[in-house]
Amino acid sequence: MSDPAAETTSRTFRERPVSFVRRSGRMSEAQERAWTELAPHYVLTVERDAAATSVRPGVAVDPVAVWGREAPLVAEIGSGQGHAIVHAAASAPDRDFLAIEVFKAGLARTMLDADKAGARNLRLVEANAPEVLQHLLPEASIDELWVFFPDPWHKKKHTKRRLVTPEFAATGARALRDGGVLRLATDWEEYALQMREVLDAAPAFERDFDGEWAERFDGRVLTAFERKGARAGRSIRDLTYRRRARA
């Protein structure tokens, strides 16, 4: 006999598909050690909702308490192994940084590299990015939001999983302060066109570039992933939008 409560829980596990498939991978001894020794400093503790990568509503952090100071805050969605954000954090000690990622091995690698670089102004959160922006970060708390090379979900049946949607634009606008910057980059032209269409139509944002595409953001370190896309003949397209002043 089926359990109606269990069926209801299954149906309401998440209202929308997430933009990732969370794979479990074997971690090296160094990565396991990072979670034991470095996570207490780098990783934010998150109260969960139904899913392992969810964020319970009503549990916003205080950035001043987390970083121990008042400073501009930059958040990167899908930080991967942390190459871009560790370089940025080490290069800008006067700013604070938050890496948002769901893959534990990537977060471990980020911690190891951050520790080696002395990037103590970096924090990590293992969670679904829209829920971080909606629930964990206070409104108007971040100065820049980075979305570099999100999964393009290029098969037509999978495009509903793409991160950059009108709903995401509204959620990102909530977390950004007035005048804050949203930076995006992708090596998939069709996704770049979708991103631009979504952000051009978002009432909270205005273009911060002239012409068709923004100039390459010089604060984005050139990663192996970006080089691979270029070698495959895919053009890298950047977009930059500024958060309009709240009414």
Buried (B, 14 or more C-beta within 10 A) or exposed (E): EEEEEEEEEEEEEBEEEBBBEEEEEEBEEEBBBBBEEBBEEBBBEBEEBEBEBBBEEEEBBEBEEEBEEEBBBBBBBBBBBBBBBBBBBBEBEEBBBBBBBBBBBBBBBBBBBBBEBEBBBBBBBBBBBBBBBBBBBEBBBBBBBBBBBBBBBEEEEBBEBBBBBEEBBBBBBBBBBEEBBBBBBBBBEEBBEBBBEBBEEBEBBEBBEEEEBBEEBEBBBEBEBBEEBEEEEBEBBBBBBBBBEEE
